[in-house]
Amino acid sequence: MNDATERAAIHVIQLDHRRLASVTAAMLDFVRMLGEGRPAPDPIVLRAMLYYIREYPEQFHHPMEDRYLFATLRSRTDQFDDVLDELRCEHIEGDARLRNLEHALTRFELKGDSVLPGLRTLMEQYVEFCANHRRVEEAVILPAADRFFTESDWALIDAAAEKRLDPFGEATFEGETLGSLYRLITNAVPAVAEAREDA
């Protein structure tokens, strides 16, 4: 294989990463705007972004990585087992960090600006955590897959990527599917729209 990005699975994973990166960056911008006294979207938009970040990876992104990318790489070599173990732990840790952010947002909604620094710190830490996680996957795991996967491995994972259910599924937020939720976010925060598939 000459170009890993030609693989359907790699395309889907990298697209997911772009979307998730744009939403987390928008979340951080949102909190910074609040701290600087600049006009910011309604807090429901931040809550919608947190919900999207929780549901989308859990329903679609992490299962694809865990079941196909990580499992197949383990079956081909043990060279990356420590990295894969850490990434799997980070999937769990990311969920805990999101809960902390949701609690911090609730405190802000109840107590106001006095607790905003704590929300901002948690958000900065979370965005950095996510960026580091994606960086390891793209700099270490995807090249390893390119090196060790057989054509039959790629056929399986590409088929899974191509047949993946509508990546916005059935989960809802305030009566909205994840697809319409993502559109709500891109409409409220135009910078997120840059991560759409046609970007």
Secondary structure by P-SEA (a helix, b strand, c coil): cccccccaaaaaaaaaaaaaaaaaaaaaaaaaaaaaccccccaaaaaaaaaaaaccccccaaaaaaacaaaaaaaccccaaaaaaaaaaaaaaaaaaaaaaaaaaaaaaaccccaaaaaaaaaaaaaaaaaaaaaaaaacaaaaaaccccaaaaaaaaaaaaaccccccccccccccaaaaaaaaaaaccccccccccc
